[in-house]
Amino acid sequence: MADYSATVLWQRADGEAFTDNRYSRGHEWQFDGGVTVAASSSPQVVPLPFSVEANVDPEEAFVAALSSCHMLFFLSFAAQQGFVVDTYNDQAVGTMAKNSEGKIAMTRVVLRPAVRFAPDRVPSYTQLEALHHAAHEACFIANSVTTEVVTEIIEL
């Protein structure tokens, strides 16, 4: 269907040890549109100062990708049904735990979308649930993972 790419670039600092496992995990994600994102391991996985707390870590990016995919489909479906979305704010949270095989994995992601619609046409709660359900079913990222993805609608 389509290919997507990213370049992940890491380089050892001059004189930095490596085999003692005391090296920076800071690196870059480069995307075809020209955006470069500062990335690192999570400080919860690799302690400071070997992680860069200010950078995006893969676990955060995973949660953000699920949330973003859901939102993009939600906005499309809302527009198709004649609802005008003014704001969409999702405070998504991913949980790392042991999975059924005993491996550490992102086992659950909770999406908490708070959506404000233009006042002239606001969906009922049932319609809102249906929009979120359709978005979840259509999301390519959610369809690609075994993590439980839950949507908890935040009413405004």
C-alpha positions as CSV (number, residue, x, y, z in Angstrom):
1,M,0.0,0.0,0.0
2,A,2.6,2.6,1.1
3,D,6.1,2.7,2.7
4,Y,7.0,5.0,5.5
5,S,10.5,5.7,6.6
6,A,12.5,7.4,9.3
7,T,16.2,7.8,9.9
8,V,17.4,7.1,13.4
9,L,20.9,8.6,14.0
10,W,23.1,8.1,17.1
11,Q,26.8,8.9,17.4
12,R,29.2,8.2,20.2
13,A,30.7,11.4,21.6
14,D,34.5,11.8,21.3
15,G,36.3,10.0,24.1
16,E,33.0,8.6,25.5
17,A,33.4,5.1,26.8
18,F,31.0,2.5,25.3
19,T,31.6,-1.0,26.5
20,D,31.0,0.0,30.1
21,N,27.4,0.9,29.1
22,R,27.9,4.5,30.2
23,Y,27.2,6.4,27.0
24,S,24.5,8.8,26.0
25,R,21.3,7.4,24.6
26,G,20.5,10.8,23.1
27,H,19.9,10.5,19.3
28,E,17.8,12.0,16.5
29,W,14.8,10.8,14.5
30,Q,14.8,12.4,11.0
31,F,11.7,12.4,8.8
32,D,11.3,12.9,5.1
33,G,9.5,16.2,5.5
34,G,12.6,17.7,7.1
35,V,11.6,17.4,10.7
36,T,14.2,16.2,13.2
37,V,13.1,15.1,16.6
38,A,15.5,14.9,19.6
39,A,15.0,11.4,21.0
40,S,16.4,9.3,23.8
41,S,15.8,6.2,25.9
42,S,13.3,6.9,28.7
43,P,14.9,7.8,32.0
44,Q,12.6,5.2,33.5
45,V,14.5,2.6,31.4
46,V,18.1,4.0,31.3
47,P,18.9,6.3,34.3
48,L,20.1,9.9,33.9
49,P,22.6,11.1,32.8
50,F,22.7,8.5,30.1
51,S,19.1,9.3,29.0
52,V,18.0,12.8,28.0
53,E,14.9,13.6,29.9
54,A,13.8,16.5,27.6
55,N,13.9,14.3,24.5
56,V,11.0,12.1,23.2
57,D,11.4,8.4,24.0
58,P,10.1,5.5,22.0
59,E,7.4,4.7,24.6
60,E,6.1,8.3,24.5
61,A,6.2,8.2,20.7
62,F,4.2,5.0,20.7
63,V,1.4,6.5,22.8
64,A,1.5,9.7,20.7
65,A,1.2,7.7,17.5
66,L,-1.9,5.9,18.7
67,S,-3.5,9.1,20.0
68,S,-2.6,11.0,16.8
69,C,-4.0,8.2,14.5
70,H,-7.2,8.0,16.5
71,M,-7.6,11.8,16.4
72,L,-7.1,12.1,12.6
73,F,-9.7,9.5,11.9
74,F,-12.1,11.0,14.5
75,L,-11.7,14.5,12.8
76,S,-12.4,13.0,9.4
77,F,-15.5,11.0,10.5
78,A,-16.8,14.1,12.4
79,A,-16.5,16.2,9.4
80,Q,-18.2,13.6,7.2
81,Q,-21.2,13.7,9.6
82,G,-21.4,17.5,9.6
83,F,-20.0,18.1,13.1
84,V,-17.5,21.0,13.3
85,V,-14.7,20.3,15.8
86,D,-13.2,23.3,17.4
87,T,-10.6,21.6,19.7
88,Y,-9.4,18.1,20.4
89,N,-7.2,17.5,23.4
90,D,-6.1,14.0,24.4
91,Q,-4.1,13.3,27.5
92,A,-3.2,9.8,26.5
93,V,-1.3,7.4,28.9
94,G,0.5,4.2,28.2
95,T,1.3,1.5,30.8
96,M,4.3,-0.7,30.7
97,A,4.0,-4.0,32.4
98,K,4.7,-7.7,31.9
99,N,2.6,-9.2,29.2
100,S,1.2,-12.7,29.1
101,E,4.6,-14.1,28.0
102,G,6.3,-12.3,31.0
103,K,8.0,-9.7,28.8
104,I,7.9,-6.0,29.6
105,A,5.7,-4.4,27.0
106,M,3.3,-1.5,26.5
107,T,0.3,-3.4,27.6
108,R,-2.4,-0.7,27.7
109,V,-2.9,2.7,26.2
110,V,-5.8,4.9,27.4
111,L,-6.9,7.7,25.2
112,R,-8.8,10.5,26.9
113,P,-10.0,12.7,24.2
114,A,-11.8,15.9,25.2
115,V,-13.5,17.3,22.1
116,R,-15.2,20.7,21.8
117,F,-17.6,21.2,18.9
118,A,-19.0,24.3,17.3
119,P,-22.2,25.1,19.3
120,D,-24.6,25.0,16.3
121,R,-24.4,21.2,16.0
122,V,-23.1,19.0,18.9
123,P,-23.3,15.2,18.7
124,S,-25.2,13.3,21.4
125,Y,-23.1,11.1,23.7
126,T,-24.2,8.1,21.6
127,Q,-23.0,9.7,18.4
128,L,-19.8,10.7,20.1
129,E,-19.2,7.1,21.2
130,A,-19.9,5.9,17.7
131,L,-17.4,8.4,16.2
132,H,-14.7,7.3,18.6
133,H,-15.5,3.6,18.0
134,A,-15.2,4.2,14.2
135,A,-11.9,6.1,14.7
136,H,-10.5,3.2,16.8
137,E,-11.6,0.6,14.3
138,A,-10.0,2.5,11.4
139,C,-6.7,3.5,13.1
140,F,-3.8,1.9,11.3
141,I,-1.6,2.0,14.3
142,A,-4.2,0.5,16.7
143,N,-4.7,-2.2,14.1
144,S,-1.0,-2.9,14.1
145,V,-0.4,-3.6,17.7
146,T,-1.6,-6.1,20.4
147,T,-1.7,-3.5,23.1
148,E,-5.1,-2.9,24.6
149,V,-6.2,0.6,23.5
150,V,-9.1,2.1,25.5
151,T,-10.9,5.4,24.8
152,E,-12.3,7.2,27.8
153,I,-14.3,10.1,26.5
154,I,-13.9,13.4,28.4
155,E,-17.1,15.5,28.3
156,L,-16.6,19.2,28.1
